[in-house]
């Protein structure tokens, strides 16, 4: 499988920005059979959760950044958490020189 060049990575970025998190995650998991999830909802900065996919066969690393939104639950003691996709980062791996 060939590595993605700059235009293909940009097209992937534009496609992922329009998708909700679960559909973007599903697409990335099926895009590359050699790919894997590096980390899932890891809090790198305050209030933002990062999920990284290493697509080794495509020479690309994709990071999905989500923000947590807290909403009131059924009782005042509980809150519901929802996550909203706010940013997508698509970058080449070091061995991808395209």
Phi, psi and omega in degrees: 000136183276153176288154177280137176272183185299317181293321179292323177294320178295321178295320177297317178300312181296327178288318183290330181297328183278347185267150169290166187304310185296323178289322177295318178297317180298316181297316182292324179293330182263352182289322183227120179294337178272354184286158177210167177271119179286313173206154185237121179048054176270130182273102180271322177233162184297122175083000180235134181252133183249135173236123183245135176246126174260107179265082187297322180292337180257356180065037185224147176238126182241129178242125176258125182251126180241155175241137181275133177241121180263133179234153179295143179265203182290329178235163183296339182281340186247147176236148175260140177251133173234151181242138180238131178287119184247340183204147175232130179241122178241121182221153180283154173280164182301328181280351178271110181255015181270000000 
